[in-house]
Amino acid sequence: MTTLTTTASDSGSAAGDTLTRDALAVLQPGFDGTTAPDWVRRRLGEGLASVALFGRNVVSEDQVTALTAQLRAERDDLLVAIDEESGDVTRLDVRTGSAFPGNHALGAVDDPALTRAVARELGRRLSACGVTFDWAPSADVNANPDNPVIGVRSFGANTDLVARHTAAWVEGLQSTGVAACTKHFPGHGDTNVDSHHALPRIDVDTDTLYARELPPFRAAVAAGTRAVMSAHILVPALDPDRPGTLSRRVLTELLREELGYRGLIVTDGMEMRAISGTYGMEQGVVLAIAAGADAICVGGGLCDEGTVLKLRDALVAAVRSGELPEERLADAAARVRGLAAWTAAARGAAAKTAPDPGIGLAAARRALTVTRTGTAAPVTEPVYVARFDPVPNVAVGDQTPWGVAAELERLLPGTASGSFTGDGAAAQAVAAAGTRRIVAVVRDEHRHDWMRSALDTLLAARPDTVVVEMGLPRAAPRGALHIATYGAARVCGVAAAEAVITG
């Protein structure tokens, strides 16, 4: 083990101080870079029990494996977390697009055995890279099709479907020794605000909440999910004053006592504006632990040592002032260490399962819905791919490539492509295409007036256009050929490109 010098650039607590160690243990921070920073390695020796990886930390699987090995040289039972839902939200494949379809595509197939197999293969990859904790799956029922942040991250709008696939996903992932984290409790599917930007509010009665939102979480608990992530949403039927992440009624009374959950509760990112913009991060962290959370996710945006120390010191100060019971902090830290111990003991489980590297593309192919609405001839010549680009939500990010252009360029040499947005997109696409047939690629057409208008104009001018919808397929199928992929993972693009040619 490498020995690093401990520094005391903070409130003066020694590395052996139990309170300080517990405060560090409940934090799950991110960091910059593709190798382990000295400050992270030093804090691991002082009690930090978890770290989180984001897209900025990933270049290749070999590099991630080397990074996690560096970290575990300081603490062998370290929890290494990642936000790897597969599908649109991917960190491991941030530079290429995911090798696995996301939840909505799996829900469209509705074969729990397939969902289990996909999650198992994803778990094999994560385990091989040294990742032991995955902030997935999303168990949100996508009750609001205009939801700006969930959408294809959900298995669907049917509660029973979401419940059975949530359970299957948890079982598949955890069979490899990687802990699942079912999110976003008590359910983020009926929101019309992104909690990255503001505090969403769900105004449903208790009966609706219990019948629609909670069954997938009950199924996850029954399946043995090792962690549950809280949602930064205000649900007045449960707590009119505080969002779920900060609510004792939601986290302790509902999740722990009513649902009987005994595992780790982790917050969603605390720098999200729903919390930082209303309570402030330091007060938010104290309130979250007091409410029943065990681990604090931070680092998607703020990922420096100073932030970690401020949050640690806020927890220590809250205990010393009597605002936060010391036994609550100690219990939270013990749950973090307990999950770390489970993942350490489960190491090697992935090697006992047979690899299935083709499962992602096979699942994406099964998920496709292909509708021929016109009489145009099959595509046999190079085409022009016109991608209409919405602004991506923060969870998806803007680093991950998507679409069908790369695969069509491979299958039909001479194919060209371009990306368009806003007024004039259709005219620009028609002009750029020239005489080539157009493949128009959209994402959540129903949510973007400009996109719907652009497609109207494009189809009026070029009725033989092929339309590929890579978001929620809410609009009626149109175009000479309409292909719904139920997500924008790389494998969804490959499957769609094949369908463009085969019709």
N, C-alpha and C positions, 0 to 999 in steps of 0.2 A: 504493500500500500504506500502511495506517495504521501509524504508528510508536508503539509503546508502551514506556514506561520499564521496563527490566529491574530487578528487585529481587533481592537476595540474602538471603532470609529463611530460608536453609537451611544446608547444610554448607559454603557458601562457594565452590562451584565457579563459575567464570565461564561465561558463555553459550557461549564458544568452546571450552571444554574438551571434547575428543573423547570421553573416557570418560563425562562427564555427559550429553553429547548422545546417545550411544548408549544410555545407561540410560533417558533420556526417550523415545527412539525406539521402544523395545520395549513401552511402555505404551499401552493403548487405554482411556483413562478416559471415564467419563460425567460429566455435570454437571447441575446444576439449571437450570431456566428455559427459556424459548422464544426467547431471544436469546443471543448468544455472551458468556459472562462475560469480564471483563477478565483474570482469571487464566489462562483457557484461551488467550486470544489472546496473552498475554505468553509463555506456555510454548511456544507454537508457534514463536515466534522463537528459542527456546533449544534446539530440537531435537525437541519433540513432533511426531510424524508421523501420529498417528491420534487420532480421537475417536469415541465411541459415542453413538448416540441411543437413547433409551428412550421409553416412552409419555409420560412426564412432559414430554418436550421437544416433543411434537407436538400442535398444535391443528388445523392444516389443511395441505394440500399447499403452498399459497402461502407459509404461514409457514415451513415446513421449507425451502423453496427460498430464502427470504430469510436464514434462519439459516445454511445451508451457504454462501451467498454471503459472508456476514459472515466466516465462518471462513476461506474461501479467499482473502479479501483479505489474510490474514496468511501463508498458505502455499498456493500454487496446486495443488501435488500432494498435498494432504492426503487421507488415507484417512478417509472418513466411513462408519462401520460402523453396522449396525442389525440387530436380531434380528427379522427379518421372514420367518417361515416361511410366511405366509398360513395360512388355516384358523384354528384356535383361538389360535395364538400370532401375534399381529399387533401391530405398533407404529404403522405408518402409518395403520391404520384402528382404532386403539385405542378411539375414542369411538363408533364406529358398528358395529363388526364387519367382518370381512374381506370384500372384494369377490371373493375367490378361495377355493375350497374347499381344505382342507388335504391332506396327503399320503394319509391313509387313504381319503378319498373318491376321489382320483386312482387309488390302488391298486385300489379296488373296481371302477372302470371298466376298468382295465388296458389303456389305450391310450397307449403311450409318446409318440405324436405329440401327443395331447392334453396330457399332462404337460409336454412341451416347449413347447407353445404357451402354456399357463398361466404357466409360469416366464418365458417371453419377455415376456409382457404385464406381469407383475409387475416385471420388470427395466426395462421402458420407464418405468413409473411411478416407480420408485426413481431411475433416471437423471435423469428430468425434475426431480426434487426435489434433485438434487445428491448423492445417496447412491451410493457407489461400491463398498461392501463389505457383503455380506449374510451373516450367520451362519446359513446354511441351504444345503442341505437336511439334514434328519435322515436318516441312512442306517441307523438302528437297526432291527434285525429284532425285531419285538415278540413275542418268544418267550414272554413271561410276560403273559397277559391281565390279571393283577392289578397290573401295573406302574403305580405311582402317578404317574409323571411323563412317560412316553412315550405309550403308548396311541395315540390318533388322530394323533399327530405322526409316526407311522411309516407307511410305505406298506403294511405288512402283516406277516404272520407267516411268509411264504414267502420264503426267501432270494433265489431267482432273480427273483421279482417285485420285491423291494426293490432289487436290483442294477440291473435295467433301468430302473426309474423314477428311481433316484438319478442314473444317467448322463444320462437325458433331461432331468431338472430342471437339472443342472449346465450342459448344453449350451444349454438355452433361456435361462437367466439370463445366462450369459456372452456370448451372442450380442449382448447389449445393452451390453457394456462394463462390467457390474457383476460383481465377483468373487464367486464362490460359495465357501462355507466348509462342507465336508461334515463332519457331526458324528454322534455323539460317539465318537470313536475310543478303544478298539477295539470299541465296541458297548455301548449302554446298555439294550438291549431286554429282557434277562433279569434285571432288578433288581426288588426289591420294596421298596426304600428310595429316597426322593427325596434326591439329593445336595445339594439346597439345605439339607437338615436334618441329614444324617449321611452317613457314608461307606458306600456300597453295596458289596457283595461278590458276585462272580459265581463260583460254584464249578462250573465245567465243565472237562472235560479239554481238552487241546490240540487233539485231533482235532475235537471239537465246535466249538471256537472258530474254527478255520481253515475248517471247512466251513460254518458257519452265520453267524458274525458278520463275517468279513473280506471275503467276496466283494463286498458293496456298496461297500466302500472301495476294493477293487481296481478296480471298475468306475468309480468316481469319478476315481481316478488316471488310468485309461486315457482318460477323457473330458476330462481336462485341468483338473480342479478346481484353482483357484488357491490354496485354503487348506483346511486340515483342522483341526477343533477337537478337542482332547483331552477325555476323560471323567475325572471325579473318581471312578473306580471301582477297587476292588481286585480284580485277577484273579490269584489265586495260581498258576494254570497258566503265567502269564507272569512275574509278579514277586510273590513272597509277602510282600514288605515294603512296597512303595510303590504308591500308586494311579497310574493311567495318566499323569496330568498331571505327576507327579514322577518317572517311571520312565524311565531311559535304555534299558532293555530294550524298553519299549513304543514310545517316541517315536523313538529313534535306530536301534536294532537291528532292530525290526520294521517300523515305518513307513518310515523312510528306506532302510535297507539291504535288507530282504527285499521290501518292496512297491515299492521304487524311486521313492519320492515325493521330488520336488525343490522343492515349493512351500513356502508359509508354513505353519507350525504355530502355532496360537493356542490358548490355554487357555480352558476354560470360566471362568465368573466366579470369581475367586479369593476373594471374600468369602463364597462358599457354605461352609456349615459342614463339608462333607467335607474341605476344606483348612484354612480359618481355625480351625476347632474342633479340629483335630488337630495341625497344624504351625505355625499362625499365618501371617498373610498375608505378612509380610516374609520369613520363612524359606521359605515356600512359593514365593514369586516367585523367589528365588535357586535353589532346587532345580529349579523348572520350567525355567528357562533352561539350567541345567547339564545337565538331562536331554535337552534338544533342542528345547524350545519356543522360538519366535521372538518371540511377541507375548503380552502379558498382558492379558486381559480383566478390567476392574474398573470398577465404577460402577453396577451394577444396584442396589446398596444404598448403598455408600459412594461419594460422588461429589463430594468436596471437594478443594481444593488440598492440604490437609495430608496426605491419604492418598497423593496422587500423589508428593509430595515424600518421604514416608517410604519408599515403594517404590523410588523413584529412588535414594535414599541407601543403601538396603539393598543394591542391586545394585552401586553404586560401592564400598561398604565391602567387599563380598564379593570383588570383583576385587582391591582393594588388599591384602586379607588373604591372598590366594591360594586362597580357597575356590571362586571362580568364575574360570575362565581368561578373560583379557581377549579372546582371539581368539574365544571362544564368544559373548561378548556382542557383539563387533563383527560376527560373522557373522549373528547374530539381527537386529541393527539393519539390516544390509545387505539382508536378505530383506524386512523391512518396507518399506524405501525402494524396493526393487525392485518390490514389488506396487503401491506408490503410483505409481510411474512407469508401470506397465502400465495402471492405471486412467486416469491422465492422458492417455496416448497413445490409449486406447480411447474417450475422450470423443467423442460424436457417433455412435457405433455404433448407439445406440438409434434415432436418426432415420432410419436406413436400413431399418428393419423396419416393415412395415405395422401400424398399430394394430388391435387386436381387442378393444374394450372390453366386448363381450358374452360373452367366452370364459369368464369366471368363473361366471356364472349357467348358461350352457349346460353346463359341466362338472358343476356341482352337480345339475342336473336329471338328467344321465346317471347320476350316482352313486346315486340313490335306489333303495332296494328297498322295494316296497309289497306288503304281504301282507294279503289280506282273510281274516280268521279267523272272522267272524260274518256275520249276515244283516241287520244294521241298515241303515236307509235312508241314502242319501247325505246329506252335510251341506249344508244350504241355508239355514239360519237362523243368527242370531248364536249363538256358543258361549261357553263359559267355558274359558279356558286356565289349567290348573293346572300350574305349573312346579315340579318337585321339585329343589331346589338343593343339590348337594353342595358341599363346601368346595373352591374351585379350587386347583390347584397353583400354585406361585410362578411358573413359566414362563408360564402362561396369565394369571395375575393376576385381580383382581376388578373391573377398570375396564371391561372390554369387555362390552357387552350381548350376550345370546344368547337363543335361543328362537324361537317362532313368533307370539307375541302381537301384535307391532306389525303384521305383515303380515296376519294374520287380522282385526285391527281395521279395516284398510283394505279388505279384500275383503268382510268381513261386518260392516258398520256396526252398532254395538250390542253387539259382542263385548266381554267383560270378561275380566280376568285377575288372577292373584295368584301369589305365590311361597310355597312351603311347605318345611319341613324338619323331620326328627325325628319323634318320637312324636306321634300325633294329626294328622299331615299330611293323611291321607286324609279323616278326618271333617271337618276344617276346609275342605278343598276341596269336598266334597259340599255342606256347608252354604252356602258362598259361591256355588256354582254355581246353587242354586235349581233352577228347571226347565230351565235351559239344558243342552244336551248338553256333555259335558266332553271337552276335548282335553288329555290328560296328557302333559307333556314331561319326559323323564328324560335323564340323562347318566351312562353307565356303570352302569346298574342292577345288573349282576352284581357290582359292587364294593361296594355299599352295602346292608347288611341292612335298614336302616330304609326305604330307597327301595323295595326289593323287597316288603317287608311292606305299605307304603303302597299300592303298586299292586295287590297282592292284595286288600286291603280295598276299594279303590276299584272294581275290576272286579266284585267280588261284589255291590256295591251298585248299580253303574251299568254293566252289561255292554255297553252301546252306546258306551262310551268309545273314543275314538281315541287310540292311543299313538304318540308320536313319540320315538324313541331317537336322541339327538344325540351319543352317545359310541360306544364299541365295542358293536356289537349281538351280545353273547354270549348273552343270554337268549333263549329260544324266543319267536317272535312271538306276541303276544296282544293282546286288545282287538278290537273290531269291525273295526278297521283298524289295521294296524301299519306305521309308516313309519320306515325306518332311513336316516339321512342321512350317517353315517360322519364326523361332525364338526359343530361348532357355529358355523361361519362364518355371517355374515349371509346370504350367498347360499344356504347350505344351509337356513336358516330360510325364505327366500322360496320355494325349491323345495318344501319340505315343506308350507307353507301352501297352495300350489297343489294339491298332492296330496290334502290334507285335503278339499278341495272336489270335486275330480274323482274321488276314490276310486280 
